[in-house]
Amino acid sequence: MATDYDAPRKTDDELSEDSIEELKSRRVDKRSNSVDVDETEQAEGFELPGADLSGEELSVRVLPRQADEFTCSRCFLVHHRSQLASENSGQMVCRECAA
């Protein structure tokens, strides 16, 4: 909404004197700006947990563990050697699990 800064401003007394009809018309105008959204159309984009994905095919390239990586004995995730916190009798633990 554009504001005319040269227009005279209303005082507090003038603001309180606005007619009921004018205030009602402003309220109706604000409601008319709302957008109607079809709920079914909006819900089509959501994926619910437990949805049947049997028809979907995923393609992921799996690489074997590299020489500079290890598998954590607690979380079983593959990490880079820089994430190694401790190693006791061949049991390697990452920084996240050691914390």
Secondary structure, DSSP 4 states (H G I P E B T S, - for coil): ----TTSPPPPHHHHHT--HHHHHHHHHHHHHTPPP--HHHHHTT---TT---TT-----PPPPPPTTEEE-TTT--EEEGGGEEEEETTEEEEHHHH-
